[in-house]
Amino acid sequence: MSLQVTDLRIEIDGRVLVHGVSFAVPDGARVGLIGESGSGKSLTALAIMGLLPDGVTATGSVLWNGEEILGLPDRRMARLRGDEIGMVFQEPRTALNPIRTIGRQIAEAIRIHERIDRRTARARAVEEAARVALPDPARIVDRYPHQLSGGQRQRAAIAVALAARPRLLIADEPTTALDVTVQAGVLRLLLSLVESAGMSLLFITHDLAVLAQVATYGVVLAEGHVVEQGPLASLLSAPQSPVARGLLRDATATLWRGEEDA
């Protein structure tokens, strides 16, 4: 299954925030949306998922496996979310329900799309917790989000997003709130899960060094416009736009600091 975004335009109160963005995520591909804060990358992801805030409108086209999903009725879109397209958000504290156990949240993600009883769903939740390398999965599923570390919460959020085995995962800055060591582990986990399941990945970030670890193709956004896109190797070796060159300088500086700290 493939995602095709064409001439996506997002606005609020007559102010255009995203200007005619177009890109594709072919089946099994790993594509990155990269840009500074305010570039429109997260809004683009929310438009794809049908989760734009009230008052924000989107026009253009978003095709999922040939079906137009932009403006799809919420009931139909709700069936697509999780079942065919999963999403991991930047901050798991807000993505996870604080008053429900991790296991219950994973189980609910499964039961929305599969007719299974609670006991079976709990067993599946333990399996999913193990799949994302949460420690002592049989016990951790009975804990609440505040009882987990930041890295564990993000792994739990990934488990919820992938519980129904979607064909496309959208990851919106999933490691920004984590320290460097934990970040590396989460990135390795995401890449492993995507590759083993043959999923497509749309990874959103402001950091080219991070994107280089998970994606093979990049789409560079600036002030709601696509300013460059192409194989990630080209963005790293010969960026054409000033924005991409700036992102490469920042990535190089980050990697250099990391080598000094090692």
Helices and strands as residue ranges (DSSP letters): E 3-12, E 15-25, E 30-34, H 41-49, E 56-64, E 67-68, H 74-80, E 85-88, H 92-95, H 102-111, H 118-131, H 137-140, G 145-147, H 150-162, E 168-172, H 180-197, E 200-205, H 208-214, E 217-222, E 225-231, H 232-237, H 242-261
